[in-house]
């Protein structure tokens, strides 16, 4: 139990094996005590109260997608009967009922554990602007935890809970994710109701979701989303299932003249390595001038939107200004020098700048940016409370102003061991598209989860298995998504399941003859080869015979051992067919041997 990963799939397996929700609750509280960071929670529920929640779940109910899943919420979000502070003791009120989203999550079976620390009034990207003791970064206590949703991110980073709610106006659901090596999902504005949430900028706010994997974050999002007629800013947003994305995606990144890493060459290398992975998957990487986006970002703490923050705490600023954190008071206090005329000038300026970004975005499927330019320490913030915070928002501040959705995705660690993370951005309503691509990206860039050391779940734990009447078949060559023969699978009703790798017992060869060139996957003794990239597809059993009939010798179907220790039916090659073949095992992938073989066929992200 002590080592049980709190991913959704791991908990579901534990429950299926007889673990009771009460056992998970006990483990949650054991982890809180073992971690010993009093800065994470502003209000921790009594264990007995959470155990009562667990008992009320009754027998396992598969219709509830979050049954028995523990979560926490940022303390600017209401939980019925509990105090809401927004990080300011003088502001505290007792919530009469759950926030709309919290209620939906509980109805889906999730267990609320407590309310977490934040940058006061959700103003900040660093996580240390709190009159309560700030939480420590889960990965490295010397680094800021990230704000404003600091406690929510740290709780997930430590594996205390499976997911958490933050809020995101300027990047507060993405920067803390990057700093704590977890996923941060910033939904389309209006997709998650703001009823029961203390606003920062009411027109730009959204609840956000932190989790250990993209699939978990998106599952929580699906459970939480829904139109709320009591929220004037709620809007109906289609919440699609994770699904294939097409090949040849046009992904925009900042060009060399406008990309910013604040001198952090390690962060730059990490980002470019991730971009290279996307390019290897068939993406068309387009460098764009990011100056218009930066210009939009600067608007967030100018004019109208600073005044909007002031509307929330105007009375407190007048009656008890010392109750407001000094940095927050300085930032929001700038609104006192602004007029209504200034606000309208800001609105006009934003429209002008947004118009400049429209032709850029129209030519792209999405943007990929560093989640933040560099890392800052707690000591850096003590020396300069404003500058590092502003720089943390370089790639986040413009997103809500331009009505985009975003997903911060952990990738492989940087060369210095710090977490790697990039953010995918797309137009409003494309949350499922980003999550589909994000599940693939996190598998392409291996990393452990948060600060836990837990391995990223194998794709088989995240994706559906073949359905009734289907057979799983592994392909390693031109039948893979985006390759020339993929249509032979899709034309027979084939359905992508997941990307995978073989065990280290295999070698990959480019067989003699052609064109076209054909791959030969040959198994040897354990450890004699290397992991080879492949894909697993579900094919209707009635189509397998016809599919097999089209496979020329020396290829055939056999059992292929996968890196996670399972096996699947897949393409193999007879050893006798290797005469004159070229051993390309060092490439690890047929795609890398024949990149020009990609055609405009569906390329599928992990579901």
Secondary structure, DSSP 8 states (H G I E B T S, - for coil): -TT---SHHHHHHHHHTT--HHHHHHHHHHHHHHH--TTSEEEE--HHHHHHHHHHT-S--TTSTTTT-EEEEETTB--TTSEE-TT-GGG-EE-SS--HHHHHHHHTT-EEEEEE--SGGG--SSS---SS-----SS-TTB---SSSHHHHHHHHTTSSSEEEEE-SSSTTTHHHHHTTSEEEE--TTSS--TTB--SSTTT--EEEEESSHHHHHHHHHHH----TT-TT-----------EESS-EEEEE-TTT---TT-HHHHHHHHHHHHHHHHTT-EEEEE--HHHHHHHHHTTSTHHHHHHHHHHHHHHHH-GGGS-HHHHHHHHGGGG--HHHHHHHHHHHHHHHHHHHHHHHT-SEEEEESSSS--BHHHHHH-TTHHHHHHTTTTHHHHHTTEEEEEEEES--TTS--EEEEEEEETT-HHHHHHHHHHHHHHS--EETTTTEE---HHHHS----TTEEEEEE-STTSTTSTTTHHHHTTT-EEEEEEEB-TTEEEEE-SS-SS--EEEEE-STTSSB--EEEEEEEEHHHHHHHHHT--TTEEEEEEEBTTS-EEEEEEE-GGGGTT-EE-GGG--HHHH-GGG--SSEE----
